[in-house]
């Protein structure tokens, strides 16, 4: 029987606790890399001043 590469490795609990946060950052970076696709999903009213009818 072959032993696994990570069989006797201790993984710090801090690293395991941080994995969801690291995954979120990686996904956000990958999503934001495509500027054209990102621009398609901006709200139409972005950067327009609000002027209520008075």
N, C-alpha and C positions, 0 to 999 in steps of 0.2 A: 504494500500500500504506500502511495506517495504522500509525502507531507506537503501541506499547502504552504505557499509563500508567506502568508501572514499568520501562520499557525501559532507561533510563539511571540508575536508582536503585541505589545500593550498599546492600545489606543487611548490617549488621554480623554477623560470624560468631557473636558472643556471643548475639545475638537468635535466630539459627537454632538454636544449641545449647540455648537455654532453652525453645524451643517445646514439647517434650514435657512439661516440668514445668508450664508455664503451662496447657497443655491438661488435664493431670491436675487442677490446682487448679480450673479452670473446671468440669470434670465433677463434682468432689466438691461444689462449691458448688451446682450445679444439682440434684444428687441430694438434698442435705440440706435443700433449701428446703421440701419437702413433709413436715411433721412427722407426719402421720397415716400415710403410707406408710413413713416411717422407723421408726415405732413398731411396725409389723407385723413388721419384720425383726430386732427385738431378740431376743437369746436369752432364754428363759423364766427362766433362773437369774440374770439380771443383777441385781446389787445385793442378792442374798440371801447371807447368810454361809454359809461352808462349815463344816459340822459332821459330821465323820466319825463313824461308828458305832464306839463303843469299849466 
